[in-house]
């Protein structure tokens, strides 16, 4: 047995994260660990990786008792963890990050040429020549940083590899390269524990599954004999007949945002479109097509060279817009990178929720903590965020609950135009449903929603109209019924 876990328990204050979890893995197996955010998946992997000790239970590696005192000891025992939230050192190089703790030395000094050569060997697993070993990690894109995170675990030459949402920032060819890498690890006799919220992704790499719910083991078995409906029922404790809420059916209202000639080559090339009240407009496209650049330009984070925004019939020059001005004009923004810029993780939940509209909880220029707590609770309840108190640090929440806090901020902000960049990336089915319901609720209230997503089923399930970005250009927006997955892909890759 490569890894055996019996009766693992873990409590954080009053919160029971794990309540007697069992798991058995054999060499050469890819085992899917699935469940909602907050179910205990990441906590279990963190315990196995030595990041903190369990409160009870036993673990064995290769038949020997195993209780790591630190991540370094876990790596020495052959256990490597790929984190969902990147744990890189941005000021160091790619090679330094990949070989952290396994530096190549000569005469007591780091041998940089040898280190870069070793890092390059690992990077070849992904066929990403543009990621240079001597590049500073802070200068890389988020997907490239995710590749570095994965390569660091591979360089550790572990026997058991723990992957916590490894594709959360990957797309297209990088995802397929990761799947091929997982298969190669399996062929070499390594054991892989694979966490993902995408069931179709799990089926491509794993043979067996274990479902956690509320910190408990609720189901295990072969994936081949289990339907998606059965897995979802195990995950959420109830049957989900329809993942996406029904569309309101009412016709969209007057334009809430009209974009004319937005341009900043090469990322944006003369983008124009109209976003109406009461609708969800989806933006599809491949990575690097300009989707994120478009949303950031609209919010003043990526100033375009030219273009005009019209809101409420008034024109606003796009090049001079700032995020502060956009806030005042009724725009709300959800970043694709919740850890890097979407949330202040060290600050309390209540501060993150109310940050863009603190005026509602101040009196005579002073912040009223009671008013802030009351307003934060109202927004958190709408998203059903699992938290002990509005004043606990946001970083103590699971990834999915952190994402819901970011959405709760838009609820509190009461914006009229929502700019959402990958609103459900890396979260579980149950949390997705809650965010989908919130988005549909905004449309029903007459707000306008612009939604960027890499997940086509999400776009087809949520959007009233859809447009496709390709090389900085946006196609005309058409009703969702006029699109198919094939025509979306054709528009995204057409020469």
Protein Blocks (a to p, Z undefined) as FASTA:
>chain_A
ZZacehiacdehjbcfbghiacdddehiacddeddehilmmmmmmmmnopaccfbdcdde
ehiacddfbfklmmmnopacddfbdcbdfkbcfklmmmgoiacceehiacfklmmmmmmm
mmmmnopaklcfkbcfklpcfklmmmmmmmmmmmnopabdcdehkllmgghjlmmmmmmm
mmmmmmnopacddddfblklmmmmpmbdcddeehiafbgcdfklpcfklmmmmmnopacf
blbacdehiacdddfbdcehiacdfkbghiacdddehiacddeddehilmmmmmmmmnop
accfbdcddeehiacdfklpcfklmmmnopacddfblmlmmpcfkbcfklmmmmmmmmlm
cgehiacfklmmmmmmmmmmmnopacfbfkbcfklpcfklmmmmmmmmmmmnopabdcde
hklgoiafklmmmmmmmmmmmmmnopacddddfblklmmmmpmbdcddeehiacddddfk
lpcfklmmmmmmoZZ
